[in-house]
Amino acid sequence: MSLPVIVEFGTAKISMDELIKLQKGDIIKLDTRINHEHPVKVDNKILFAGRVGIVNNHKAIKITKKFKADNNKTGDQNVS
């Protein structure tokens, strides 16, 4: 069985004009710091929180918290 796993590093608000003008190498400033916990969504539900790291020269997420699936039906739980 295959499920999508998404780590949300933060959010940002940009205008449509800024979006259209984005180019390779541009930087979008997010509303969270990289060393904070980030929500980890499985099948569009936040089930974990984790911190960014490196393992064997690969980017990784270390799971730091586990949430109950039944408490998170919308996937909108705040992690910080």
N, C-alpha and C positions, 0 to 999 in steps of 0.2 A: 504494500500500500504506500502511496506517495502523497504527502501533504506539503503544502507550501509553508515555509518558515521565513518570516520577515522580521528583521531587526530595525526598529525605527530610531535613528540617531538624533532626530529632532525635527522641527518644522521651521519653515520660513515663509514670510509673505513677500511676494514680488509681484510687480505689475505684469500684465500681459506683454507689454512692450519689452520689459526686461527679459521675460521668458523667451520671446522670439529672438532677441539679440544674443542669447547665451551661446558661447563658443567653447570648444574644447580647451580645457585649462582654466576656465573661469571658476571662481569660488563663490559659493552661496553660504552666507553666515547663518548658522542655525541658532535656535533659541535655547539650546542646552550645551553644556560642556562635555567634551569627549570622555572625561573621567567620571561622569555621573552614570547611574544605572539607566539602562535603556530597555524599553519594553520589547519582549520577544513574542511575536504572534505566531501561533500555529493554527492553520486553517481559519485565519482572520479573527482569532480570539487570543487575547493576551493571557498566556499561561505562565510566563517566566519574566524575570528581570535579569539583566546581565551587564557586565562591564567589558569594554573593548580590551583586547590584548593581542599578543603575537605568540604563536606556537609553531616551532620549526620554520620560522620565516614566513608563516602564513597568518593573515588577519583572522582573528577568532573572537568569540564571545564567551566569557565565562559566566555560567549561570550562577546568580547569587541569591535569587528568591524563586519560590514556586507559588503560584496562586491556584486556588481551587477553581476548576473549570465551571462549576455551577454558579459561582459568584460573579462570573464575567461573561454574560451572554452577549453583550454588545461589543466587547473588545475596546471599551473606552476607559479602562482603569488607568489612573494616573500613576506613573512611576517616576520617582525622583529621590 
